[in-house]
Amino acid sequence: MNDPTSPLRPHRIRLFWRAGVWLLAVLLLLPALGVRAQGDDPEPPWRQLKPLQRPPKTRLHFLPYQSRAAQKTRERCEQIPGASFADLSVLPPATDRPAAQHADLNLALRSYEPVAAGLGYVWIDGPTDGRSPRLDGLFAPSRQPPITGVFQVYDWDWGCNCRGDLIAQPEVTFAEFASTPLEILHLPASGYDIGDGYQALVLYAEPTRITLKY
């Protein structure tokens, strides 16, 4: 019947509207429930996307590092018996920048990279200075420390005040030696005196590095 005055028409429209809402809700829930009707398109490509897996970095960078364990170790260290420091007059001219910003004094500015070279000592024939400091003087009693790593230091371009290429000659320009925890390292003795009985001058020092000049 198409009588617009029929009392059943509003109820019929309301029923159709409710049925349409429920049908739409069911259709929206089907993908979430993993239900697809036969003949549906395959899963859209955007659902198959996975997070980008970045390749692992193989280049090593050596930066100043301080762990909590190392900090606690230094807090337990006491004053070294017999150690003494004093202020000395330095011959001019002074450096053109603070020591922390000087690539010849602060090795962290240059940095270094591991090199595939032998972990051993090499005898180089030629004239030597009999009064020069010896590496085994770092330890007491003196000993030849084992080498645990060898590296090449970066060159420095003073024109741009920036890091250059690795120094390839000689093959090794930086070496790492093993020591024992809390071991006291000593200044290797030399046959030279820079004044007032001192043998070396501290050019730059941080909690994890020191630069000395004989």
Rosetta silent file (secondary structure, phi, psi, omega in degrees, C-alpha in Angstrom):
SEQUENCE: MNDPTSPLRPHRIRLFWRAGVWLLAVLLLLPALGVRAQGDDPEPPWRQLKPLQRPPKTRLHFLPYQSRAAQKTRERCEQIPGASFADLSVLPPATDRPAAQHADLNLALRSYEPVAAGLGYVWIDGPTDGRSPRLDGLFAPSRQPPITGVFQVYDWDWGCNCRGDLIAQPEVTFAEFASTPLEILHLPASGYDIGDGYQALVLYAEPTRITLKY
SCORE:     score description
SCORE:     0.000 S_00000001
   1 L     0.000  139.517 -179.374    0.000    0.000    0.000 S_00000001
   2 L  -113.370   24.189 -179.039    1.262    3.469   -0.859 S_00000001
   3 L   -73.254  113.367 -178.753   -1.164    5.388    1.244 S_00000001
   4 L   -67.346  -13.929 -179.582    0.882    8.173    2.914 S_00000001
   5 L   -90.385   -0.193 -177.496   -1.724    8.439    5.619 S_00000001
   6 L   -65.638  134.921 -179.781   -1.217    4.827    6.699 S_00000001
   7 L   -70.476  -12.524 -178.209   -0.200    4.631   10.423 S_00000001
   8 L   -84.858  -17.299 -174.305    2.284    1.786    9.639 S_00000001
   9 H   -62.514  -46.758  178.729    4.557    3.841    7.378 S_00000001
  10 H   -59.703  -39.825  179.713    6.549    5.697   10.115 S_00000001
  11 H   -66.119  -38.150 -179.602    7.193    2.410   11.970 S_00000001
  12 H   -65.410  -41.783  178.179    8.264    0.747    8.744 S_00000001
  13 H   -63.389  -41.654  179.532   10.712    3.565    7.993 S_00000001
  14 H   -63.256  -39.823  179.078   12.075    3.403   11.544 S_00000001
  15 H   -66.141  -43.453  178.466   12.559   -0.376   11.236 S_00000001
  16 H   -62.325  -39.597 -179.460   14.314   -0.020    7.904 S_00000001
  17 H   -64.136  -43.983  178.431   16.593    2.686    9.342 S_00000001
  18 H   -64.329  -41.336  179.251   17.533    0.526   12.353 S_00000001
  19 H   -63.362  -38.161  178.692   18.191   -2.492   10.119 S_00000001
  20 H   -65.404  -39.655  178.359   20.428   -0.347    7.922 S_00000001
  21 H   -63.340  -45.384  179.820   22.441    0.879   10.923 S_00000001
  22 H   -64.897  -39.203  178.311   22.988   -2.653   12.188 S_00000001
  23 H   -63.886  -41.337  178.364   23.993   -3.880    8.739 S_00000001
  24 H   -63.991  -40.072  179.377   26.521   -1.058    8.402 S_00000001
  25 H   -63.911  -41.210  179.752   27.950   -1.851   11.863 S_00000001
  26 H   -64.601  -41.284 -179.939   28.329   -5.530   10.948 S_00000001
  27 H   -64.757  -36.345  178.327   30.104   -4.647    7.707 S_00000001
  28 H   -71.163  -29.898 -178.391   32.519   -2.374    9.555 S_00000001
  29 H   -81.830  -21.170 -176.396   33.294   -5.051   12.140 S_00000001
  30 H   -58.518  -46.613  178.657   33.987   -7.818    9.644 S_00000001
  31 H   -62.953  -37.147 -179.759   37.538   -6.645    8.771 S_00000001
  32 H   -66.765  -31.100  179.319   38.390   -6.175   12.440 S_00000001
  33 L   -86.225    0.094  178.658   37.191   -9.719   13.168 S_00000001
  34 L    78.233   18.942 -177.938   39.238  -11.111   10.308 S_00000001
  35 L  -104.243  127.666  177.682   36.139  -12.136    8.332 S_00000001
  36 L  -129.812  140.712  179.223   36.050  -11.509    4.626 S_00000001
  37 L   -75.549  153.081  179.915   33.361  -12.462    2.202 S_00000001
  38 L   -61.901  134.370 -179.460   34.219  -14.746   -0.663 S_00000001
  39 L    92.525   -3.278  177.590   35.461  -12.767   -3.627 S_00000001
  40 L   -66.122  158.925  176.202   36.746   -9.849   -1.522 S_00000001
  41 L   -69.080  153.192  177.123   39.965   -8.190   -2.561 S_00000001
  42 L   -62.581  172.949 -177.983   43.133   -9.399   -0.813 S_00000001
  43 L   -57.234  132.250 -177.226   44.523   -7.565    2.192 S_00000001
  44 L   -59.653  149.428 -176.442   45.364   -3.983    1.202 S_00000001
  45 H   -59.048  -32.856 -177.232   49.096   -3.290    0.680 S_00000001
  46 H   -66.804  -22.176  176.860   49.288   -0.773    3.509 S_00000001
  47 H   -76.870  -17.762 -178.147   48.421   -3.531    5.998 S_00000001
  48 H   -91.603   -3.468 -179.759   51.440   -5.530    4.801 S_00000001
  49 L   -67.949  141.731  177.810   53.942   -2.749    5.473 S_00000001
  50 L  -121.522  154.169  178.472   56.567   -3.463    8.112 S_00000001
  51 L   -57.945  143.349  179.853   58.814   -1.038    9.999 S_00000001
  52 L   -65.952  127.350  177.716   61.997   -0.202    8.143 S_00000001
  53 L   -95.354  108.795 -179.451   64.907   -2.286    9.394 S_00000001
  54 L   -75.193  139.110  179.089   68.022   -0.134    9.345 S_00000001
  55 L   -66.229  147.766  179.737   71.256   -1.989    8.569 S_00000001
  56 L   -65.647  142.323  179.402   73.641   -2.314   11.502 S_00000001
  57 L   -77.960  133.736 -179.633   76.341    0.302   11.689 S_00000001
  58 L  -108.452  -11.818 -179.304   79.840   -1.056   11.188 S_00000001
  59 L   -84.770  129.088 -178.305   81.808    2.161   11.594 S_00000001
  60 L   -97.578  139.165  176.431   83.197    2.656   15.070 S_00000001
  61 L  -125.220  130.624 -179.302   83.527    6.060   16.665 S_00000001
  62 L  -100.822  115.977 -178.605   85.550    6.612   19.799 S_00000001
  63 L  -124.289  156.044  176.123   84.102    9.304   22.012 S_00000001
  64 L   -57.121  132.104 -174.711   84.820   10.336   25.596 S_00000001
  65 L  -139.778  140.800  178.860   82.913    7.983   27.868 S_00000001
  66 L  -140.242  116.479  179.588   82.456    7.733   31.600 S_00000001
  67 L   -93.459  163.334  178.112   80.544    4.904   33.221 S_00000001
  68 H   -64.323  -36.988  179.638   79.115    4.870   36.699 S_00000001
  69 H   -62.740  -41.909  178.957   81.434    2.037   37.628 S_00000001
  70 H   -65.288  -37.461  179.579   84.453    4.074   36.532 S_00000001
  71 H   -65.530  -42.408  178.031   83.207    7.067   38.484 S_00000001
  72 H   -64.510  -35.708  178.989   82.781    4.989   41.633 S_00000001
  73 H   -63.568  -43.021  179.496   86.294    3.576   41.119 S_00000001
  74 H   -67.602  -30.871  178.850   87.769    7.064   40.965 S_00000001
  75 H   -67.500  -26.274  179.628   85.840    8.072   44.062 S_00000001
  76 H   -83.275  -15.724 -177.822   87.555    5.254   45.953 S_00000001
  77 L   -69.565  137.412  177.050   91.012    6.345   44.789 S_00000001
  78 L  -104.191  173.921  178.647   93.061    8.119   47.408 S_00000001
  79 L   -62.026  137.498 -177.774   95.936   10.516   46.984 S_00000001
  80 L   -76.894  123.059  179.866   98.977    8.813   45.508 S_00000001
  81 L   -62.275  134.434  176.089  101.803    8.719   48.049 S_00000001
  82 L    83.462   -6.621  179.794  104.867   10.623   46.907 S_00000001
  83 L   -78.936  140.244 -179.288  103.145   12.291   43.953 S_00000001
  84 L  -143.809  145.816  178.876  103.773   16.012   43.606 S_00000001
  85 L  -135.866  151.174 -179.726  102.723   18.731   41.179 S_00000001
  86 L  -152.083  160.681  175.953  103.773   22.347   40.861 S_00000001
  87 L   -85.679  134.805  179.451  103.284   25.370   38.619 S_00000001
  88 L  -122.920  153.904  174.743  106.104   26.046   36.183 S_00000001
  89 L   -79.429  125.943 -177.389  106.877   28.969   33.922 S_00000001
  90 L  -100.862  136.324  179.568  106.201   27.962   30.330 S_00000001
  91 L   -68.413  138.446  177.197  108.236   29.400   27.506 S_00000001
  92 L   -72.059  168.837   -0.700  106.196   31.508   25.066 S_00000001
  93 L   -84.514  159.698  176.523  104.390   31.644   22.758 S_00000001
  94 L   -78.646  163.935  178.311  101.159   30.242   24.154 S_00000001
  95 L   -67.182  156.224 -176.509   98.780   28.205   21.999 S_00000001
  96 L   -82.607    3.958 -179.964   96.278   30.110   19.891 S_00000001
  97 L  -156.342  163.229  177.672   93.301   28.351   21.528 S_00000001
  98 L   -59.888  153.430 -175.959   92.395   26.606   24.803 S_00000001
  99 H   -60.122  -36.609 -179.052   93.947   23.187   25.275 S_00000001
 100 H   -64.896  -21.276 -179.171   90.564   21.413   25.127 S_00000001
 101 H  -105.194   11.885 -177.609   90.071   22.844   21.598 S_00000001
 102 L  -104.333  120.017 -173.958   93.587   22.078   20.375 S_00000001
 103 L   -71.065  -15.286  175.063   93.828   18.953   18.222 S_00000001
 104 L   -86.739  -13.901 -178.348   97.477   18.390   19.168 S_00000001
 105 L  -109.941  -34.635 -179.568   96.643   18.402   22.876 S_00000001
 106 L  -109.495  101.627 -176.110   93.149   16.869   23.060 S_00000001
 107 H   -66.061  -21.950 -179.961   93.146   13.569   21.166 S_00000001
 108 H   -62.614  -26.481  177.751   89.345   13.307   21.449 S_00000001
 109 H   -67.210  -39.796 -179.913   89.060   15.993   18.742 S_00000001
 110 H   -77.686  -45.980 -174.588   90.946   13.842   16.254 S_00000001
 111 L    67.734 -178.697 -175.377   89.613   10.445   17.355 S_00000001
 112 E  -160.107  162.316 -177.432   90.965    7.188   15.906 S_00000001
 113 E  -129.570  145.653  178.126   89.865    3.971   14.211 S_00000001
 114 E   -65.136  148.316  179.992   90.946    0.349   14.742 S_00000001
 115 L  -129.501  145.460 -179.123   93.379   -1.055   12.216 S_00000001
 116 L   -83.125   83.148  178.570   94.087   -4.669   11.270 S_00000001
 117 L  -133.539  163.721 -178.177   97.699   -4.851   12.406 S_00000001
 118 L   -66.759  142.346  178.390   99.641   -7.179   14.647 S_00000001
 119 L   -91.926   68.865 -178.949   99.331   -6.739   18.402 S_00000001
 120 L  -153.221  168.960  179.945  103.020   -6.870   19.107 S_00000001
 121 L   -86.014  145.130 -177.307  106.150   -4.794   19.538 S_00000001
 122 L  -120.223  131.378  177.425  108.279   -3.995   16.496 S_00000001
 123 L   -85.051  121.819  178.519  112.014   -3.431   16.563 S_00000001
 124 L  -112.116  114.705 -177.890  112.954   -0.363   14.509 S_00000001
 125 L   -74.341  149.701  178.440  116.653   -0.105   13.827 S_00000001
 126 L   139.833  176.598 -178.239  118.333    3.268   13.926 S_00000001
 127 L   -67.012  143.937  179.416  119.692    5.870   16.333 S_00000001
 128 L  -131.466  164.277  177.929  117.892    6.259   19.657 S_00000001
 129 L  -100.091  113.922 -177.304  117.995    8.650   22.582 S_00000001
 130 L   -67.576  -16.590 -179.120  119.335    6.887   25.634 S_00000001
 131 L   -99.299    1.924 -178.530  117.722    9.447   27.957 S_00000001
 132 L   -72.046  153.341  179.271  114.204    9.162   26.513 S_00000001
 133 L   -67.736  150.367 -179.768  111.406    7.731   28.722 S_00000001
 134 L  -108.431  144.157 -176.909  110.620    4.033   28.446 S_00000001
 135 H   -62.234  -37.140 -177.543  107.115    2.594   28.171 S_00000001
 136 H   -67.181  -11.060  177.400  107.690   -0.005   30.897 S_00000001
 137 H   -73.697   -6.581  174.559  108.241    2.883   33.322 S_00000001
 138 H   -64.977  -23.629 -172.345  104.457    3.354   33.495 S_00000001
 139 L  -118.382  154.110  176.642  104.294    0.429   35.912 S_00000001
 140 L  -134.150  118.502   -3.251  105.950   -0.457   39.185 S_00000001
 141 L   -65.148  156.827 -175.103  107.645   -2.840   39.109 S_00000001
 142 L   -64.712  143.250  178.787  108.424   -2.029   35.506 S_00000001
 143 L  -157.476  159.480  177.135  107.059   -4.416   32.902 S_00000001
 144 L   -88.666  111.251 -174.045  106.244   -4.514   29.231 S_00000001
 145 L   -73.420  145.940  175.525  102.432   -4.207   29.048 S_00000001
 146 L   -70.906  141.285  178.834  100.468   -6.418   26.652 S_00000001
 147 E   -86.334  125.355 -178.420   98.970   -4.617   23.649 S_00000001
 148 E  -107.206  -10.641  179.286   95.189   -5.091   23.461 S_00000001
 149 E  -169.520  146.579  177.573   94.372   -2.876   20.461 S_00000001
 150 E  -128.253  147.915 -171.275   96.022   -0.815   17.725 S_00000001
 151 E  -144.927  167.735  170.778   94.532    2.164   15.887 S_00000001
 152 E  -116.899  130.908 -179.153   95.145    4.919   13.380 S_00000001
 153 E   -86.888  146.224  176.294   94.649    8.523   14.469 S_00000001
 154 E   -73.701  142.273  171.724   92.938   11.044   12.199 S_00000001
 155 E   -72.870  169.289 -178.867   95.014   13.821   10.724 S_00000001
 156 E  -129.351  129.572  177.603   93.961   17.427   11.369 S_00000001
 157 E   -94.279  106.681 -176.955   93.372   20.142    8.787 S_00000001
 158 L   -74.840  -18.209  177.877   94.331   23.397   10.467 S_00000001
 159 L   -66.760  -46.301  178.658   92.971   25.427    7.560 S_00000001
 160 L   -99.463   -1.561 -176.521   89.357   24.417    8.211 S_00000001
 161 L    52.842   51.475 -176.053   90.044   23.373   11.806 S_00000001
 162 E  -143.062  165.517 -177.649   88.459   20.022   11.037 S_00000001
 163 E   -71.909  139.480  177.817   89.314   16.342   10.989 S_00000001
 164 E  -103.932 -150.797  179.410   91.204   14.993    7.984 S_00000001
 165 E   -81.802  167.912  175.730   91.983   11.490    6.748 S_00000001
 166 E   -67.563  142.719  176.120   93.462    8.709    8.818 S_00000001
 167 L   -79.566  111.707 -174.150   97.246    8.810    9.193 S_00000001
 168 L   -92.739  -18.299  179.438   98.328    5.684    7.324 S_00000001
 169 L  -126.665  117.053    2.114  102.109    5.990    7.774 S_00000001
 170 L   -71.367  170.659 -173.521  103.206    4.566   10.086 S_00000001
 171 L   -62.878  -35.513 -179.228  100.588    1.820   10.091 S_00000001
 172 L  -118.757  126.491  178.048   99.839    2.225   13.826 S_00000001
 173 L  -121.491    2.041  178.623   99.677    5.643   15.478 S_00000001
 174 E  -154.165  135.639 -178.063   97.784    4.724   18.654 S_00000001
 175 E  -131.347  150.554  179.493   97.997    1.661   20.885 S_00000001
 176 E  -115.996  132.142 -177.395   95.959    0.338   23.790 S_00000001
 177 E  -119.033  154.492 -179.328   97.619   -1.460   26.699 S_00000001
 178 L   -92.084  142.641  173.357   96.236   -3.627   29.477 S_00000001
 179 L  -140.094  175.486  179.493   96.501   -2.750   33.158 S_00000001
 180 L   -99.417  152.928 -179.681   94.910   -4.001   36.355 S_00000001
 181 L   -57.873  137.937  178.783   91.997   -2.255   38.138 S_00000001
 182 L    63.033   15.739  177.671   93.057    0.575   40.468 S_00000001
 183 L   -73.003  138.404  178.968   96.664    0.165   39.373 S_00000001
 184 L   -84.003  125.285  175.173   98.778    3.296   39.806 S_00000001
 185 L   -96.147  137.422 -174.758  100.403    4.498   36.596 S_00000001
 186 L  -110.036  157.473  174.224  103.688    6.341   36.965 S_00000001
 187 L   -75.960  117.540  178.849  105.428    8.971   34.898 S_00000001
 188 L   -59.144  132.624 -177.171  108.206    7.124   33.013 S_00000001
 189 L   -72.949  150.833  176.087  111.523    8.537   34.080 S_00000001
 190 L  -136.537  173.935  178.894  113.839   10.259   31.641 S_00000001
 191 L   -94.957   19.515 -177.600  117.271   11.745   31.728 S_00000001
 192 L  -115.359  153.724  179.237  115.970   15.278   31.195 S_00000001
 193 L  -129.285  120.158 -179.610  115.063   18.075   33.599 S_00000001
 194 L   -92.215    0.805  178.187  112.623   20.820   32.493 S_00000001
 195 E   133.142  138.626  177.881  113.233   22.829   35.642 S_00000001
 196 L    56.895   28.297  177.107  113.118   22.520   39.442 S_00000001
 197 L    82.832    2.722  179.539  113.761   18.791   39.181 S_00000001
 198 E   -90.756  150.703 -174.373  110.618   18.062   37.125 S_00000001
 199 L  -109.247  -20.217 -175.914  110.765   15.910   34.006 S_00000001
 200 L  -144.795  154.906 -179.997  107.437   16.527   32.250 S_00000001
 201 E  -116.742  133.074  176.977  104.836   19.248   31.827 S_00000001
 202 E   -81.195  115.370  179.188  101.067   18.604   31.858 S_00000001
 203 E   -91.590  -29.401 -178.928   99.655   20.277   28.755 S_00000001
 204 E  -159.913  140.213 -178.856   96.073   19.031   29.081 S_00000001
 205 E  -148.022  140.026  172.999   94.213   16.889   31.605 S_00000001
 206 E  -136.649  170.714  178.295   90.715   15.478   32.075 S_00000001
 207 L   -58.661  -23.716 -175.894   89.395   12.759   34.385 S_00000001
 208 L  -116.936    4.289 -179.893   89.959   10.171   31.627 S_00000001
 209 E  -158.090  156.798  178.090   93.029   11.490   29.731 S_00000001
 210 E  -148.912  142.955  178.379   96.215   13.435   30.179 S_00000001
 211 E  -119.644  122.137 -176.385   98.727   14.938   27.723 S_00000001
 212 E  -115.416  152.552  174.655  102.342   15.258   28.868 S_00000001
 213 E  -131.136  125.698  176.674  105.393   16.890   27.316 S_00000001
 214 L   -86.132    0.000    0.000  108.935   15.939   28.216 S_00000001
